[in-house]
Amino acid sequence: MKKYLFFLSFSACLYLPSTAQTIKTPSPSTPQYVKQDFGLSSVELSYSRPDIRGRKIFGDLVPFGKVWRTGANQATTLTFGDPVTIGGVKIPAGKYGLLSIPGADEWTLIITKQLDVTSPAAYKPDQDIVRVQAKTAQLPFALETFTILFANVTSSTLDLQLIWENTIVALPITTDIDTRIMAQINDALNKDSRPYYQGAVYYVDNGKDLNKALEWLDKAIAQDPTSFNAVYQKARCLAKMGKKQEAVAAAKKSIELAKQANNADFVALNEKLIATLQ
C-alpha cells in the first residue's frame, strides 16, 4: 500500500509542472487583424500593437533612420484583394510586407515582397516593390497604443494611417475600379440577361454617356414597368441632361409607383428631386 501511495505522489509531482505550462497570459503587444472593403474586394492588415508604457518612442525606442517592422513581435503585412497603386507603382493583388524608416519630419514607407521581417537584419532592399516618402504630422495628444487604420475610404482611394505617441503618417492607396466595372458592364450587356438598370445607374453616377444611360433605363423600365427605382433613376438622368420638365414628369411617375408599393423612402427621394427642379 505504501509503495502504491508513493507511486501516486511521484506521478502527481511529474504531472504538476506540465499543467503549469498551460497558463496563458496576454501578449504585451496585442495582435490586430483589420479587414476593410475596398474597390471590388478588400484589403487586410495584420500587425502587433506595442504600448508607450512611459517610454520615449520615435528617435529612441524606434530609432530614426533605421528599418522598423512597423509594429512589434510579428511582421506587419497587407493583403490586397484587388490590384492597387501606391506611390505611382501598380501592385498586383496579393500579400505584402509593410516596413518603415521613421524620421523626425519624414518617413520612408516600404511595400516589400518579404513577409517575415521582424528585425532590420532580415530586411532585403532588393525585395522592395515601392518606397514612398511621407511627411509626419504632430498630434495634440499622445496615443498610448500603436495604431494602424484605414481612413478617408472611398470606392477607389484610402489612406493607411500609422499613429503612435504624437506622430501620424499616412500612405495613400488607390485602385482602378472604373476600368473593371466598365468591362463588366460591356460584357454583361452583350448577353441575353442584361443588367440595364445597374449599368445605367453607374453611368449616371459617374458622368458617363447620359444618352446611353437614358436608353438603358427605358429598357430597364420596359423589363419591369412597376420599378419605381428605375423610373426615379430616369428622372435623375433627365435632370442631369437639363430636361427639367421631363425629369419632373418621371419623378411624379416614380412617386405614384412608390406609393403603390408603400415605399416612403422613394416618395421622399423623388419629392427632393422635384424640389431641386422648381
Helices and strands as residue ranges (DSSP letters): H 2-20, E 30-38, E 41-49, E 77-80, E 84-86, E 89-91, E 94-101, E 106-112, G 120-122, G 125-127, E 128-135, E 137-151, E 157-174, H 178-188, H 196-205, H 210-223, H 228-240, H 244-260, H 264-277
